[in-house]
Amino acid sequence: MSADAPTWPAEFAERYRAAGHWRGRTFGRMLRERAELHPDRIAVVDPAGSRRDWTYAELDTRADRLAAGLLDAGIERGDRVVVQLPNIAEFFETVFALFRIGALPVFALPAHRDTEITHFCTIAEAVAYVVADVHEGYDYRALATRVRTKCPSLRHVFVVQDAAHAGDTPDAGEHTPLADLPRDPVPHDEPEAGDLAFLQLSGGSTGVPKLIPRTHDDYLYSVLASNEVCAVDEHSVYLVALPAAHNFPLSSPGSLGTLAAGGRVVLCPRPDPDTAFPLIQRERVTLTGLVPPLALAWTESATDTPYDLGSLRVLLVGGAKFSAEAARRVRPALGCALQQVFGMAEGLVNYTRLDDDEETVVTTQGRPLSPDDEIRVVDDADRDVAPGETGHLLTRGPYTIRGYWRAPEHNARSFTEDGFYRTGDLVRLTDSGHLVVEGRSKDQINRGGEKIAPEEVENVILGHHAVHDVSVVAVPDDYLGERSCAYVILRPGADLRAVALRRFVRERGLAAYKVPDRVEFVDAFPHTGVGKVSKKDLRATAADSAPAAEPAPASQAAPHD
């Protein structure tokens, strides 16, 4: 692995190979093997515009031919290439071409703009940037032009052109249509399984995302092990509802897991029920992954949808804590099993299992994927807490990184001396080995010395029949340090007052100091690029709109109704 990215000590690498976790395969080889085994089976379905169905043989050939074109353009092994594509078939053609030549995709999301893309290109010293021309009304070609002026290393901008926009590319001399690259395969050395495969984005909600280095060996192990847990096989049909480049729909088990199993990947242009439900019916989708806000929207819409969702076998929900009250709605509404997924792009993935009892599925966030995942739950001084107590989650294992790309100072804070990753999550461990996520360390509200886990309060509020969704955040306070504010989205036609909601929370038996100090009713929440609720933006809104605080002792229990 590059010196830019810390790697596993030799004794750990040998252990993971001996255990059969690291199998010495690359993603390029994985696709080649599938294409040789069943060349005529459909690999990728792109329903947008004029529908395209690519077989495994076609995807393999297209990846080879594009790899030749990229090599001809001067893209070499080890070069970094920022890939910012929507859910279109060319996403897979591009990343597998880069895998084949050993260049590193840097996965950006369609929602990223100048600040993020410039940062990715700069820190990675990217030599190329791959974009769509226009998507959802946004001109990525103009974005690429602006970024290129700020990043001296960026030599190429490759554009996936839609037929509707061909010929109207601004600054066309600076952009190369991806389809125009030479496509005559040439001999080249493929990477080794221990080499870096790509750079993923961290999921942190503060600052610009850091880059996460993943190898073929470690990431492919995570993908294949996820297939076993989620029973993914050649008959599976996976709907990519979230952005294709995001870690969750890529690997848990995601599109890469489905392709590794010989199944079918269906690309969904947008994740809303009106777009996704017809695709589920038409393509007989068997599983998909959603973040909690989208899962709530799907369960709400499924009650009166005209579409047949009967093929859907499993809904995976992850990316953020899925509350028990929301989780209980899945099976009655969608008629499928729920698997909770708690993981991070840095590595560790936990799943509830398909044979877990219902209460375990709705009240926990699963148990570790690998028998060699090491878990510690510690206090602020890194001392192990008693079983069942809440603490900070630390982890290391065969697919959890040992450091971020070119971030030595951050690595010193984020990893222990013996290689455990500090996830930033507050969890408790059940007797069965399942984790219950109690929140994020930075999201914890310190109200006059009393600690409040927002997720606990949110779960209670979601139990109210009038509430569709809720997010609880901290508000700065001169006297208590922080107070709590609950942002609430009501169900259509529902009527609820703040005083009644606070009374409901109190009557459910929570400590008085956990009753929200403020309740704000809103129509929608701000979201991150992958559809998670942006608590960072909600905290900023709450702080900007906070009324002048009344003096109060730190021992004040709760607001009066």
C-alpha distance (Angstrom), angle and dihedral (degrees) to the residues before:
residue distance angle dihedral
M1 . . .
S2 3.81 . .
A3 3.79 119.5 .
D4 3.79 85.3 -120.9
A5 3.82 88.7 71.5
P6 3.83 124.2 49.1
T7 3.78 112.9 -127.0
W8 3.81 140.0 -159.0
P9 3.82 117.3 -74.7
A10 3.81 112.5 -105.7
E11 3.80 94.6 -107.5
F12 3.80 91.5 55.0
A13 3.81 93.1 46.4
E14 3.79 90.4 51.3
R15 3.81 90.8 48.9
Y16 3.80 92.4 52.2
R17 3.80 92.3 48.2
A18 3.79 92.0 48.0
A19 3.81 90.3 50.8
G20 3.81 90.2 54.7
H21 3.79 94.2 -115.1
W22 3.79 95.5 116.8
R23 3.79 105.6 49.5
G24 3.79 102.5 177.3
R25 3.83 95.4 -111.8
T26 3.78 128.6 130.5
F27 3.77 126.9 -149.3
G28 3.79 89.8 -112.9
R29 3.79 90.3 55.6
M30 3.80 91.2 45.6
L31 3.82 91.5 57.4
R32 3.80 91.8 44.7
E33 3.82 91.1 53.3
R34 3.81 91.7 50.1
A35 3.81 91.9 48.3
E36 3.81 90.5 51.3
L37 3.81 92.5 47.0
H38 3.81 98.3 48.7
P39 3.81 111.0 2.4
D40 3.80 96.5 169.8
R41 3.79 98.4 50.3
I42 3.83 114.6 108.0
A43 3.81 111.4 -106.1
V44 3.81 104.5 173.2
V45 3.80 131.9 23.1
D46 3.81 117.1 -164.9
P47 3.82 107.2 -174.9
A48 3.80 97.4 179.1
G49 3.79 117.5 112.0
S50 3.80 108.3 -25.9
R51 3.79 102.7 10.8
R52 3.80 117.1 -114.9
D53 3.80 126.0 -161.4
W54 3.80 112.9 -171.4
T55 3.78 119.3 -166.1
Y56 3.78 121.4 -144.7
A57 3.80 89.5 -103.2
E58 3.81 91.2 51.4
L59 3.81 93.5 48.0
D60 3.80 90.8 47.8
T61 3.81 92.5 48.9
R62 3.79 93.5 45.0
A63 3.82 90.3 50.8
D64 3.83 90.4 50.7
R65 3.79 93.2 48.3
L66 3.79 94.3 46.7
A67 3.81 89.7 47.1
A68 3.82 87.2 57.7
G69 3.79 90.8 50.4
L70 3.79 92.7 49.7
L71 3.80 91.2 49.0
D72 3.81 89.6 50.3
A73 3.82 88.8 52.1
G74 3.79 89.7 55.5
I75 3.81 101.3 -99.9
E76 3.78 106.4 147.4
R77 3.77 139.5 -170.7
G78 3.80 109.9 -72.0
D79 3.83 94.7 20.3
R80 3.79 115.5 133.4
V81 3.80 118.8 -127.2
V82 3.81 121.2 -173.2
V83 3.81 108.7 -138.8
Q84 3.80 116.3 -161.9
L85 3.78 108.3 170.0
P86 3.80 132.8 143.6
N87 3.80 123.2 -128.7
I88 3.79 97.0 -59.9
A89 3.81 131.3 128.2
E90 3.81 92.3 -108.8
F91 3.79 88.5 69.6
F92 3.81 90.0 72.5
E93 3.81 94.0 39.3
T94 3.81 89.2 54.1
V95 3.79 100.5 44.9
F96 3.81 94.3 44.8
A97 3.81 89.5 49.1
L98 3.79 89.1 53.4
F99 3.82 90.8 45.8
R100 3.82 88.9 53.4
I101 3.80 95.2 56.4
G102 3.80 95.9 36.8
A103 3.80 95.7 -113.1
L104 3.81 113.8 141.0
P105 3.80 121.9 -118.5
V106 3.80 112.2 -144.8
F107 3.79 102.0 -152.0
A108 3.80 113.4 -136.1
L109 3.80 125.3 176.4
P110 3.81 125.1 -122.7
A111 3.82 89.6 -116.3
H112 3.80 93.9 60.8
R113 3.78 117.0 106.5
D114 3.82 139.9 -177.0
T115 3.81 99.1 -49.6
E116 3.79 96.8 48.8
I117 3.82 97.5 38.8
T118 3.80 92.3 47.3
H119 3.81 88.9 50.6
F120 3.81 93.1 49.4
C121 3.80 93.1 47.5
T122 3.80 92.1 46.6
I123 3.80 100.5 45.8
A124 3.82 92.6 42.3
E125 3.82 92.9 41.5
A126 3.79 85.9 -132.9
V127 3.80 116.7 -160.0
A128 3.82 95.3 -163.8
Y129 3.80 141.2 26.5
V130 3.83 123.8 -156.3
V131 3.81 118.0 -157.4
A132 3.78 142.1 161.0
D133 3.77 114.9 -112.7
V134 3.82 101.1 -124.9
H135 3.78 124.5 -7.9
E136 3.80 129.1 174.2
G137 3.79 88.0 -9.1
Y138 3.82 95.0 -55.3
D139 3.82 120.5 120.3
Y140 3.80 107.3 -137.9
R141 3.80 91.1 179.2
A142 3.80 90.0 67.4
L143 3.81 89.5 47.4
A144 3.80 89.6 52.3
T145 3.80 91.1 51.0
R146 3.81 91.3 53.6
V147 3.80 94.0 45.6
R148 3.78 92.6 48.7
T149 3.80 91.8 60.1
K150 3.83 89.6 57.5
C151 3.83 99.9 43.7
P152 3.84 114.7 63.6
S153 3.81 92.3 -172.6
L154 3.82 92.9 59.9
R155 3.82 106.0 100.9
H156 3.80 100.7 160.8
V157 3.78 139.8 38.6
F158 3.80 113.1 -168.7
V159 3.79 117.4 -165.1
V160 3.80 128.4 -157.0
Q161 3.78 100.2 -144.9
D162 3.77 125.2 -149.5
A163 3.79 113.1 -146.5
A164 3.80 90.0 -120.5
H165 3.83 91.2 61.1
A166 3.80 101.4 36.9
G167 3.78 111.9 130.8
D168 3.80 97.8 16.8
T169 3.83 97.7 83.5
P170 3.81 110.6 141.7
D171 3.81 113.2 -128.2
A172 3.80 87.8 9.6
G173 3.80 91.5 176.6
E174 3.79 89.9 66.8
H175 3.81 95.3 47.7
T176 3.79 130.2 65.5
P177 3.81 120.2 -156.1
L178 3.78 106.2 -124.5
A179 3.80 90.2 -134.7
D180 3.83 90.8 58.9
L181 3.79 95.1 63.7
P182 3.84 115.2 109.8
R183 3.79 110.7 -93.5
D184 3.80 105.4 -162.1
P185 3.83 108.6 121.7
V186 3.79 114.5 -121.9
P187 3.81 129.9 -170.3
H188 3.78 114.5 -93.6
D189 3.77 140.0 159.4
E190 3.79 113.8 -101.1
P191 3.81 120.5 -143.7
E192 3.78 126.4 -97.3
A193 3.80 121.1 -108.9
G194 3.79 91.3 -112.7
D195 3.81 92.3 55.2
L196 3.77 123.4 100.0
A197 3.81 111.9 -86.1
F198 3.80 100.5 -171.4
L199 3.79 146.7 -31.5
Q200 3.80 115.6 -105.9
L201 3.80 127.0 -165.4
S202 3.78 123.4 -107.9
G203 3.80 116.1 -118.4
G204 3.79 95.6 -134.9
S205 3.78 115.2 138.7
T206 3.81 96.3 -148.6
G207 3.78 124.3 73.2
V208 3.79 126.7 -13.7
P209 3.83 114.1 -35.1
K210 3.79 118.4 -96.4
L211 3.80 122.4 -130.5
I212 3.80 118.8 -105.5
P213 3.83 117.2 -153.7
R214 3.82 114.1 -142.8
T215 3.80 126.5 -176.5
H216 3.80 126.9 -146.8
D217 3.80 90.1 -115.8
D218 3.79 98.7 51.1
Y219 3.80 98.6 39.3
L220 3.79 95.5 43.9
Y221 3.80 88.7 51.9
S222 3.81 90.0 54.2
V223 3.81 90.3 49.0
L224 3.81 95.7 48.9
A225 3.80 93.9 44.0
S226 3.82 89.0 50.4
N227 3.79 88.9 53.8
E228 3.80 89.7 57.1
V229 3.80 93.4 49.5
C230 3.82 93.5 45.8
A231 3.84 96.3 40.3
V232 3.81 93.1 -122.2
D233 3.80 114.1 171.5
E234 3.82 141.5 150.9
H235 3.80 90.5 -66.9
S236 3.81 94.1 56.2
V237 3.79 120.0 111.9
Y238 3.82 112.1 -162.2
L239 3.81 121.6 -162.8
V240 3.81 112.9 -147.5
A241 3.80 97.1 -148.0
L242 3.81 97.7 154.6
P243 3.83 121.9 59.6
A244 3.81 106.5 -62.2
A245 3.81 94.6 -130.3
H246 3.79 94.7 56.2
N247 3.80 116.1 107.5
F248 3.82 95.6 -122.6
P249 3.86 99.2 56.1
L250 3.80 89.9 35.9
S251 3.79 99.4 56.9
S252 3.82 116.5 2.6
P253 2.98 81.7 99.7
G254 3.78 89.0 -59.7
S255 3.77 131.2 142.1
L256 3.80 95.3 -39.2
G257 3.79 91.2 50.5
T258 3.79 90.9 49.8
L259 3.81 92.7 49.0
A260 3.81 90.9 46.9
A261 3.82 88.3 54.6
G262 3.80 94.0 46.8
G263 3.80 93.9 -111.7
R264 3.79 130.9 133.5
V265 3.82 126.9 -88.6
V266 3.81 117.2 -153.2
L267 3.80 117.2 -165.2
C268 3.79 116.7 -141.2
P269 3.82 114.0 -156.9
R270 3.83 92.7 -152.4
P271 3.81 130.8 10.0
D272 3.81 99.1 -134.0
P273 3.83 117.5 117.3
D274 3.81 93.3 -114.0
T275 3.81 89.3 61.0
A276 3.80 100.5 33.4
F277 3.81 102.5 42.9
P278 3.84 96.0 61.0
L279 3.82 88.7 49.6
I280 3.80 91.7 50.7
Q281 3.80 89.7 53.6
R282 3.81 96.8 43.1
E283 3.82 98.5 42.1
R284 3.83 96.2 35.1
V285 3.80 91.1 -125.5
T286 3.81 113.0 -158.5
L287 3.81 102.3 -171.3
T288 3.77 143.2 6.2
G289 3.79 141.3 167.6
L290 3.79 128.4 -121.9
V291 3.79 139.1 174.2
P292 3.85 115.5 -119.5
P293 3.84 98.9 -97.4
L294 3.80 90.7 53.5
A295 3.80 92.0 45.0
L296 3.80 88.5 55.6
A297 3.80 91.2 49.5
W298 3.81 91.1 50.0
T299 3.80 94.2 49.3
E300 3.79 90.2 48.6
S301 3.81 93.1 50.3
A302 3.80 96.5 41.3
T303 3.80 93.6 70.0
D304 3.83 92.7 74.5
T305 3.80 104.9 17.4
P306 3.82 117.1 135.0
Y307 3.82 90.3 -147.4
D308 3.78 125.2 99.1
L309 3.82 108.3 -119.1
G310 3.79 93.7 172.1
S311 3.81 94.8 116.2
L312 3.81 91.2 62.7
R313 3.79 106.3 105.6
V314 3.81 102.9 168.6
L315 3.78 136.0 20.2
L316 3.79 113.3 -162.4
V317 3.80 114.6 -157.9
G318 3.79 120.9 -168.1
G319 3.77 145.4 119.3
A320 3.81 90.4 95.3
K321 3.80 138.7 18.9
F322 3.82 111.7 -63.4
S323 3.78 107.1 -151.8
A324 3.79 120.8 -130.4
E325 3.80 93.0 -118.7
A326 3.80 91.5 54.2
A327 3.81 92.1 42.8
R328 3.80 91.4 56.4
R329 3.81 89.9 61.8
V330 3.83 96.0 61.0
R331 3.80 104.2 76.8
P332 3.84 96.6 41.9
A333 3.82 92.0 47.4
L334 3.81 103.1 38.1
G335 3.80 101.1 23.5
C336 3.80 93.0 -133.4
A337 3.78 137.9 106.4
L338 3.79 119.8 -91.5
Q339 3.77 123.5 -136.2
Q340 3.76 115.9 -171.6
V341 3.80 113.9 -146.4
F342 3.78 122.9 -161.9
G343 3.74 114.6 -179.7
M344 3.75 147.9 117.2
A345 3.79 137.2 -129.5
E346 3.81 87.3 -116.1
G347 3.80 89.4 69.1
L348 3.80 128.7 -90.6
V349 3.81 115.3 107.3
N350 3.80 125.4 -174.5
Y351 3.80 125.3 -169.2
T352 3.75 135.2 -174.6
R353 3.79 104.7 -128.4
L354 3.78 126.9 -117.9
D355 3.80 89.5 -119.2
D356 3.82 95.7 48.6
D357 3.79 114.8 116.4
E358 3.80 117.4 -101.5
E359 3.80 95.1 -105.6
T360 3.80 91.8 53.5
V361 3.80 90.8 49.0
V362 3.80 95.1 52.3
T363 3.81 99.2 37.7
T364 3.83 103.4 41.4
Q365 3.78 136.4 51.1
G366 3.79 95.4 -134.4
R367 3.78 137.2 -103.2
P368 3.79 129.9 -80.8
L369 3.77 120.3 -68.5
S370 3.79 98.1 -136.0
P371 3.80 132.6 49.7
D372 3.81 85.5 -136.1
D373 3.81 94.7 55.6
E374 3.80 105.0 116.4
I375 3.80 116.0 -150.9
R376 3.79 130.4 -168.2
V377 3.82 126.5 178.2
V378 3.81 109.2 -161.3
D379 3.78 143.3 172.2
D380 3.81 125.8 -118.9
A381 3.81 89.9 -76.8
D382 3.83 93.9 51.6
R383 3.80 92.4 -106.4
D384 3.80 115.6 142.4
V385 3.79 111.8 -104.8
A386 3.80 123.0 -135.0
P387 3.82 116.1 -85.5
G388 3.81 110.7 -79.7
E389 3.81 94.6 18.7
T390 3.80 122.6 120.0
G391 3.79 119.1 -108.3
H392 3.77 145.9 138.6
L393 3.81 116.1 -60.5
L394 3.80 118.0 -125.1
T395 3.81 122.5 179.3
R396 3.78 145.0 172.0
G397 3.78 131.4 174.9
P398 3.80 149.0 126.9
Y399 3.81 95.1 -55.1
T400 3.82 102.4 28.4
I401 3.80 112.4 101.3
R402 3.78 123.8 -120.1
G403 3.79 95.4 -143.1
Y404 3.81 146.5 -11.4
W405 3.79 124.3 -95.9
R406 3.81 111.7 -84.2
A407 3.80 94.9 -18.3
P408 3.83 108.7 117.2
E409 3.80 95.5 156.0
H410 3.78 92.9 48.9
N411 3.79 90.8 44.9
A412 3.80 90.1 56.6
R413 3.81 88.7 58.7
S414 3.80 98.4 37.9
F415 3.81 100.2 47.9
T416 3.78 132.1 49.8
E417 3.80 120.6 -127.3
D418 3.82 89.6 -101.7
G419 3.79 93.8 52.3
F420 3.81 105.2 -96.2
Y421 3.80 114.7 146.0
R422 3.80 115.9 -130.3
T423 3.79 100.7 -136.5
G424 3.83 96.8 -171.5
D425 3.82 90.0 -129.4
L426 3.79 125.9 128.7
V427 3.80 109.3 -142.0
R428 3.76 143.8 157.0
L429 3.79 125.9 -146.1
T430 3.80 120.4 -130.7
D431 3.80 125.0 -144.5
S432 3.82 88.9 -103.3
G433 3.81 92.1 57.1
H434 3.80 94.8 -105.8
L435 3.79 120.4 136.5
V436 3.78 124.1 -129.1
V437 3.79 111.7 -159.1
E438 3.78 111.3 -140.0
G439 3.78 96.1 179.4
R440 3.77 145.1 -78.8
S441 3.79 120.5 -58.9
K442 3.80 90.7 -124.9
D443 3.82 92.5 46.6
Q444 3.80 93.9 53.9
I445 3.80 111.2 112.6
N446 3.81 116.9 -134.1
R447 3.80 104.3 -157.6
G448 3.78 107.2 -176.2
G449 3.80 91.5 -39.8
E450 3.81 94.4 -43.7
K451 3.82 111.7 114.1
I452 3.82 118.0 -137.8
A453 3.81 123.3 -167.0
P454 3.84 104.5 -149.4
E455 3.82 92.2 -150.6
E456 3.80 91.6 61.5
V457 3.80 92.3 54.5
E458 3.81 92.1 42.1
N459 3.78 91.2 54.8
V460 3.79 91.4 54.4
I461 3.81 93.3 47.7
L462 3.82 91.2 49.3
G463 3.79 86.9 60.8
H464 3.81 89.7 70.7
H465 3.79 110.4 100.3
A466 3.82 92.5 -134.8
V467 3.81 95.9 54.3
H468 3.79 122.5 94.1
D469 3.83 98.1 175.0
V470 3.81 140.2 -14.0
S471 3.78 139.5 -168.3
V472 3.80 123.0 -166.9
V473 3.81 119.0 -157.3
A474 3.79 139.6 170.4
V475 3.80 123.1 -98.4
P476 3.83 119.6 -159.8
D477 3.80 112.6 -111.3
D478 3.81 128.7 -172.3
Y479 3.78 93.7 -144.3
L480 3.78 107.8 32.0
G481 3.80 97.2 28.1
E482 3.79 90.7 -126.6
R483 3.78 137.6 16.0
S484 3.78 127.7 -168.3
C485 3.79 128.8 -107.8
A486 3.80 123.6 -169.0
Y487 3.81 116.0 -153.6
V488 3.80 107.4 -159.0
I489 3.82 133.1 -166.9
L490 3.80 111.9 -161.4
R491 3.76 126.2 -146.6
P492 3.82 114.8 -102.5
G493 3.78 111.0 -74.9
A494 3.81 94.3 7.4
D495 3.79 122.3 135.3
L496 3.78 121.8 -156.1
R497 3.78 135.2 156.0
A498 3.78 126.3 -145.9
V499 3.80 93.0 -119.6
A500 3.81 91.2 54.1
L501 3.80 92.5 48.7
R502 3.80 92.6 50.6
R503 3.79 89.3 49.3
F504 3.81 89.2 50.9
V505 3.81 91.0 53.4
R506 3.78 92.5 48.1
E507 3.79 92.3 49.1
R508 3.79 90.8 53.8
G509 3.78 89.0 68.8
L510 3.79 103.8 -105.9
A511 3.79 118.0 147.9
A512 3.78 110.5 -89.2
Y513 3.80 94.0 -115.5
K514 3.83 89.4 60.4
V515 3.81 93.4 61.0
P516 3.85 105.2 107.6
D517 3.79 113.9 -99.2
R518 3.79 89.8 -150.1
V519 3.79 133.7 23.9
E520 3.80 119.7 -161.9
F521 3.81 121.5 -175.0
V522 3.80 113.6 -146.7
D523 3.80 137.2 171.9
A524 3.82 95.7 -131.7
F525 3.79 143.7 -3.9
P526 3.79 126.8 -120.1
H527 3.80 110.3 -106.4
T528 3.77 138.3 -155.3
G529 3.81 121.2 -121.2
V530 3.81 91.6 -86.7
G531 3.80 96.0 47.9
K532 3.81 101.7 -97.8
V533 3.79 118.5 138.4
S534 3.81 107.5 -96.5
K535 3.78 103.5 -131.9
K536 3.78 88.4 176.6
D537 3.81 90.4 64.3
L538 3.81 92.2 42.3
R539 3.81 91.0 52.6
A540 3.79 89.9 50.8
T541 3.81 91.1 49.5
A542 3.80 92.0 47.5
A543 3.80 91.8 49.5
D544 3.82 92.5 48.7
S545 3.80 93.0 49.9
A546 3.80 98.5 38.1
P547 3.82 113.6 131.2
A548 3.77 118.7 -129.0
A549 3.78 107.7 -77.8
E550 3.76 122.9 -120.0
P551 3.82 115.6 -131.1
A552 3.79 110.0 -95.6
P553 3.78 135.3 168.1
A554 3.79 117.9 -110.3
S555 3.77 89.2 -113.8
Q556 3.81 92.8 62.3
A557 3.78 104.6 131.5
A558 3.78 105.2 -157.0
P559 3.78 144.1 -31.0
H560 3.78 117.5 -79.7
D561 3.79 117.6 -116.1
